[in-house]
Structures are given as C-alpha cells and as structure tokens.
Amino acid sequence: MTANISDAWTLITIIGLALVTVITRCFFLYSSKSWQLPNWVNRGLHYAPIAALSAVIVPEILITQGQLLGSWHDAKLIAGLVGAAVYFWRKSVLLTMSSGMLVYLPLHLGLGW
C-alpha cells in the first residue's frame, strides 16, 4: 500500500513540475505585444557562457574527491594551465581542447597522475 502512495506522490510531483516548466517557458509566447530585454540584461548575457563554463570547469580541475588539490602533480591542473595558455596565445577553442588533452592523457595514463 505504501508503494502505491509513494508512486502517486511521485507522479503528482512530476506532473506539477512539468506544468510549472511549461507555464513559465510559454509565458512570453502568449503575450500579445513584443518586448525587448533592457540593455543591462543584454550586456550581462554576454558573460553568461563564460560564467557557466567556469562554474563547471574550475571545480573539476581544482577539486578531487571533494578536496582541493594538495599538489601540482595532477594531470587536470597541468592540462588546464596548458589549455588556458594555448587559448590566450591562439584564440582557438579546438587548439585549446586538443592541447589540453595532449597534455592530460600522457600524464594521466602514462604517469598515473
């Protein structure tokens, strides 16, 4: 009996979250007149991709098993530094990823860092 109640609450929760998502995303589509974002929002949106990327990449590089890195002998850190240097040198995302992986793989697989 408790499994049925739990399943019902799970289903109600999923439906409720789906409705909230649809309503909030479609809110702007149902407006009768067009509107534009303020200039300060447009300027801020230019920084959103780099902020999101930083929020994902930086913890991945600097934290291992929930702890900050204890030494420089970490393949992710060295590869990240090389990737950053290559990006500032050549401004190429493909070269950045390639150089970072070319440094990371030998250090991680070859030396066990």
Contacts in CASP RR format, 6 or more apart in sequence:
PFRMAT RR
TARGET T0000
AUTHOR 0000-0000-0000
METHOD contacts of the structure
MODEL  1
MTANISDAWTLITIIGLALVTVITRCFFLYSSKSWQLPNWVNRGLHYAPI
AALSAVIVPEILITQGQLLGSWHDAKLIAGLVGAAVYFWRKSVLLTMSSG
MLVYLPLHLGLGW
28 35 0 8 1.000
37 45 0 8 1.000
60 76 0 8 1.000
61 76 0 8 1.000
61 77 0 8 1.000
61 80 0 8 1.000
62 68 0 8 1.000
62 69 0 8 1.000
62 77 0 8 1.000
63 69 0 8 1.000
64 74 0 8 1.000
64 76 0 8 1.000
69 77 0 8 1.000
72 78 0 8 1.000
73 113 0 8 1.000
74 113 0 8 1.000
75 103 0 8 1.000
75 104 0 8 1.000
75 107 0 8 1.000
75 108 0 8 1.000
75 111 0 8 1.000
75 112 0 8 1.000
75 113 0 8 1.000
76 104 0 8 1.000
78 103 0 8 1.000
78 104 0 8 1.000
78 107 0 8 1.000
78 113 0 8 1.000
79 100 0 8 1.000
79 101 0 8 1.000
79 103 0 8 1.000
79 104 0 8 1.000
79 107 0 8 1.000
80 100 0 8 1.000
80 103 0 8 1.000
80 104 0 8 1.000
82 99 0 8 1.000
82 100 0 8 1.000
82 103 0 8 1.000
83 96 0 8 1.000
83 97 0 8 1.000
83 99 0 8 1.000
83 100 0 8 1.000
83 103 0 8 1.000
84 96 0 8 1.000
86 92 0 8 1.000
86 95 0 8 1.000
86 96 0 8 1.000
86 99 0 8 1.000
86 100 0 8 1.000
87 93 0 8 1.000
87 95 0 8 1.000
87 96 0 8 1.000
90 96 0 8 1.000
107 113 0 8 1.000
END
